[in-house]
């Protein structure tokens, strides 16, 4: 039986309310690397669905930092963000797990034809630590997925995830890949790679803004229903 690759976003899809220490770590890293006062870096845009690198770039451009300097120090910002987050991340993030998600992931993990991976704007070490502290990291194997540390451009992440999930130099097939996320940017990055997208209205984005998805689920029960229709043998 052919496998289906399910690419899960994190914030708003698997977890909700787990971004405080993450956002603070990114702002602090910007301060360390660029000397920008973290207190002056309040977001003037919606961060949902953006990569960490894109968020840092927008903050820094607004602070008057040149694009060249941003590019030259992007790796430093990433490393500092991950270091600070490792020191400040809450010890227990289980209260932030979307209701019903652990049971859904258990069902998918036991399904004989599903592979689980992540597509998230989080830097990978941040993503992995969040999910470990939330108690669901075991469902997402290392070496798979696409992360904000791979590219600042979210549109580039699904192809990266498919390549990592592929075999013998071939990317995992588009027709057997489904992306699950909670923002219009998740929908856009799925469709840019020719993938189906199930949007979940479990994050900060309203249902009316998710109408471009191939399917819409208002909670994990509806998400399971959609997957039962799409997965072979479900």
Secondary structure by P-SEA (a helix, b strand, c coil): cbbbbbbbbccccccccccaaaaaaaaaaaaaaccccccccccccccccccaaaaaaaaaaaacccaaaaaacaaaaaaaaaaaaaaccccccccccccaaaaaaaaaaacccbbbbbbccccaaaaaaaaaaacccccccccccccccccccccccaaaaaaaacccccccccccbbbbbccaaaaaaaaaabbbbbbbccccccccccccccbbbccaaaaaaaaaaccccc
